[in-house]
Amino acid sequence: MINTSGQPPRVVSGMRPTGRLHLGHYHGVLKNWLELQHEFDCYFFVADWHALTTHYEEDSNTISDNVWEMVIDWLAVGVDPSQSTLFIQSRVPEHAELNLLLSMITPLSWLERVPSYKDQQSKLKERDLSTHGFLGYPVLQAADILLYHALQVPVGEDQVPHIELTREIARRFNYLYGREAGFEEKAEGAIPKLGKKGAKLYRNLRNAYTERGDHEALAKARALLDANQNLSNAESERLFGYLEGGGRTILTEPESILTEVSKLPGLDGAKMSKSYRNTIALRDEPARVEKEVRAMPTDPARVRRNDPGDPNLCPVWEFHHVYSNEETKQWVENGCRTASIGCIDCKQPLIDALLKEQAEISERAQPYIEDPTLVRNIIADGCEKARETADETMEQVRSTMNLDYY
């Protein structure tokens, strides 16, 4: 495992390039990324291979265009390449290699029980999803995460089962390949490298965990091992596995970060989705934004202008929760319930706020549109860094599986 002593925990997250990004993506995913990049070592990637699991019949040019447009959207909303590593999944072939090797050890029953497997098949009936790629995409997702030793993965609640499956795959891999020949002897041989005090502390922590089940000893041991400069990465992980009672940890089990889920509905009140044709793109035409918001449905009880309404029955009210200040929200709620304002009046401050936000995003996107090499260079740098990290992981994986004989 990569020693990250002194570094913030690593986070990995990706998005599929299946179309133009919209406000649902912004409030549901990208705003979380903007916060995470200040706290973690973030790897954000374009999941173009994942796009093929459901959109394999589409023109390849469509996916290509979507890739670059999506990266521009990321940059335009504030994802910072100086703080985060941005890359394209297919430019790092180690994703495919680890996916292949993990698929060899992943039981078929594990994939068939993933909740989204049947759920997506029922929702996307117009697509033929009876493919190996679709069934096996959770293994590819696990490879995406495990390749970078991510400690935490930001997901919505519906994605937690995928992270749990990733943990199970990592656990199974470590169980199968972590107990190398002479494991205990190699671990004992590495203990003196901790120094006299460090070795004594390590043995005390090992006894505390194995004899008394003290889980705090695990965290203290990890800190001790990460801080020691005399140990190789393999020795550090071997000693941690020896203390834990298992084998050497090759792949790190990640934890889920439950991100705040956007409550922003689509223009029709349903979930905002390109499939439902109810979205506002991040860089939409101002005239379309205004037209679509003016056409949004409101409380069906407000048939006439002087009919009082209930904001809680109106999808426009959900937009106000995101875009309006307290004063405006109070004005909208009182005006709706007393019929002192009409629905068009209610929508105007929302239109103004949306157009202001869109203008700012479009302005930040313009340099990348005018000079595409800026985006290409950012991705090239990110892919190079991602490959360095991925290659180190794969060297360890090949070694533990005895596939480094060439």
C-alpha positions, 0 to 999 in steps of 0.5 A: 500500500502507498504510504501516505504519512502526513498526507490527507486521506485520499478520496476517489470519485467519478462521473459518467460522460453520458450527456451535458451536466445539469443543475442536478449534477451540480447540487448533487455531486459537484458541490460536494467535490468543491468542499472535498478538494480542500480537505482530502487528496482527491482523484476525480475521473471521467468514467468513460468506460462506465458510460459504455456499460449502458451507452455502448450503442452510442456513436463514439463521437458522442462520448468523446464530445461529452468527455471534454464538455464535462471536464469544462463544466467541472472547471467552470464550477470551481473544481481546481486541478491544482488541488485535485487530480483530474483524469480520464479512466480509459487513459489509465489502462491499469483500471482495466488490468485490475478489473480483470484480475478482480473479476477472477475472484469475485463470486457471480452471486455477489454481482447479482445481488447488487440492488442497482443491477435489476433496478437499472434494467427495469428503468432502462428497458429501452436498452439491452443490458444483458451484457457481461459489462453491465453485470460486472460494472461493480467490479470495474467500480471497485478497481477504480477505487482500490487502484488508488487506495482510497480511504473514503468514497463520497456517495449517495445512500443508494450507492453504499452497497457498491462500496460495501461490495468493494470492501468485500472484494478487497477483503477477499483479495487480501485473504487470498493473496496477503498471506505470503510464504514465511509471512510471520518470519518476515514480519518478525524480521521487520520489527527491529527496523522500528527501533528499540522504543518503536519495536516495544510499542509495536509489540505492546499494541499487538498484544493489546489488540490480539489479547484484549481486542483494543481497536484503538491499538489498530489506529495507533499502530497504523500511525506508528508504522506510517511515521517510520522511515526505515520500513518499505511499504510492503514491510509496513503493510506486513507488520500491520497485517501481523498485528491485525491477525490477518495477512499483508494488506495489499488493497485498502478497504474504503469507507463511504462518505455520505454526501448531502443529497440535492433536493433540487427536482426537475422542471416537472417536479420529478427527479432531474434527469436527462432521460426525463427531459426536465433539466437545466444544463449548467451552461444553458442558453439564457432564453431557454432557462427563462422559458423553461422556468416560466413554464414550470408547474406550480400548486395545482390548487392555484387555478386562478390568480387570486387562489391561495396556494401551498408552496410545499406542493410546488416544485418551484418552492424547492428551487427557492430553497436552493437559490433564494435568501430568507427574505425572498423565501418569506415573501414567496411563502406569504405571497403564495398562501395569501394569493398576494403574488402570482406564480409568475411573480414567484418565479422571477427572482428564481429566474434572476438567480439562475441566470446570474449563476449561469452567467458566472459559470459560462464566463469561467468556461470561456477560456477553456472553450476558446483554447481546448489545449488548456483542458487537454493539458490539465487532463494529461497532467492528471493522467500522468499522476494517476498512472504513477499511483496506479502503476505502483498499486499494480506492481504490488498486485502482480507481485502478490499474485506471482504474476511478475515473472516476466 
